[in-house]
Amino acid sequence: MPPSRMAGNGRETVLATVIDGKQVAASVIDTVKAATAALDKQSGVQAGLAVIIVGDDPASHAYVGSKSKMAKECGFKSVQHTLPVETTQEDLAALVASLNADDTIHGILVQLPLPKHLNSEPIIQSILPEKDVDGLHVVNAGKLAVGDLETGLVSCTPAGAMVFVRRTHGEDLSGLNAVVVGRSNLFGKPMAQLLLNANATVTIAHSRTKDLPSVCRSADILVAAVGRPEMVKADWVKRGATVIDVGINRIAAPEKGEGKTRLVGDVAFAEAAEVADVITPVPGGVGPMTIAMLMANTVIAAHRAAGQTPPKF
Ligand SMILES: NC(=O)c1ccc[n+]([C@@H]2O[C@H](COP(=O)([O-])OP(=O)(O)OC[C@H]3O[C@@H](n4cnc5c(N)ncnc54)[C@H](OP(=O)(O)O)[C@@H]3O)[C@@H](O)[C@H]2O)c1
């Protein structure tokens, strides 16, 4: 039973269950660690992840640092290639080619965005699809589009959001309406396809959608991935819905002091939590799942390379 509280108008409202993304991510990591150890024991194969970073953008270095650290914690061979900002397209392509040919590396991740003089698309498409643990290769996008979840790799953030959906609604979403707001290749499209594969009736909304609030109100599962702070209001949410907030927006927080900021999602959390049954917070919701699913994809890729059945997440 979700907790209740008195709303500002004196009416008792039932508050949504708030998904603890850190806790779910930790349980995914536990499964990754166990599967990594079992693979090593059965086949003598240590899962290997290579992360490439070009340039010195501090935010990208922080992300890559936590990915490499988590890979080590999972028991992977963890390799980080830190390249100078003046790296050429040819140098970067040559590094990817050498990692493609390295049997001890099962996952290759190129941290985006790359410096402006480099073209990321040919680099991403040159990663072997079976090592594309970010799930950005057109072969992996295509496998997802035709419903092949057995041999493809799925983009990490939608894969993580889908773990929440499965833990809330089970494997089969038959009869449920899902609305995904946002149609990016990185998130919106793969998320919609995952929901469709699980038998949900899926609508993809975007900036050209007419009457977005009423489209959202039809959703039993509402996923917001737009990048607009607190855009989704309580009256966009169907009572009892599951709301997954993917947005990460930094806004001014004068209440914390001059010049301070805070993170919010694409959903007006406090008011939406009075209508939804289940909701994810920002931060601490989908965010922690992205790194966890990167580890999951790497151990899946390593199992496939060793001819073993990978774990399910
Ligand atoms: N690890 C994580 O937690 C994680 C990972 C990925 C993304 N994110 C966050 O998720 C958000 C979306 O990321 P993204 O990469 O998918 O962004 P994106 O490529 O910028 O796509 C945004 C989507 O939102 C749509 N949109 C923009 N304004 C809208 C409006 N007023 N009404 C309806 N739809 C609108 C756009 O529609 P059009 O296509 O019509 O322009 C587009 O499809 C960002 O805040 C990002 O930081 C978080």
The ligand as an ORCA input file, in Angstrom:
! r2SCAN-3c Opt
* xyz 0 1
  N      21.484      8.373    -18.016
  C      20.382      9.015    -18.093
  O      19.679      9.078    -17.128
  C      19.989      9.682    -19.380
  C      20.374      9.132    -20.600
  C      19.922      9.737    -21.776
  C      19.169     10.906    -21.721
  N      18.856     11.451    -20.498
  C      18.059     12.690    -20.410
  O      16.818     12.484    -21.050
  C      16.393     13.676    -21.704
  C      16.167     13.371    -23.169
  O      17.374     12.902    -23.747
  P      17.517     12.600    -25.300
  O      18.937     12.282    -25.559
  O      16.462     11.619    -25.703
  O      17.166     14.081    -25.860
  P      16.964     14.635    -27.332
  O      17.747     13.872    -28.326
  O      17.170     16.108    -27.190
  O      15.419     14.363    -27.616
  C      14.411     15.082    -26.963
  C      13.071     14.665    -27.493
  O      12.063     15.423    -26.809
  C      11.175     15.970    -27.756
  N      10.672     17.260    -27.278
  C      11.354     18.429    -27.139
  N      10.539     19.399    -26.699
  C       9.311     18.862    -26.591
  C       8.050     19.354    -26.203
  N       7.873     20.627    -25.839
  N       7.007     18.512    -26.228
  C       7.149     17.239    -26.614
  N       8.337     16.690    -26.969
  C       9.397     17.504    -26.975
  C      11.953     16.145    -29.032
  O      11.045     16.138    -30.104
  P      11.491     16.327    -31.652
  O      12.105     15.006    -32.048
  O      10.225     16.611    -32.354
  O      12.482     17.453    -31.659
  C      12.880     14.923    -29.000
  O      12.306     13.815    -29.609
  C      17.500     14.704    -21.423
  O      17.144     15.470    -20.296
  C      18.703     13.861    -21.106
  O      19.621     14.528    -20.239
  C      19.231     10.841    -19.342
*
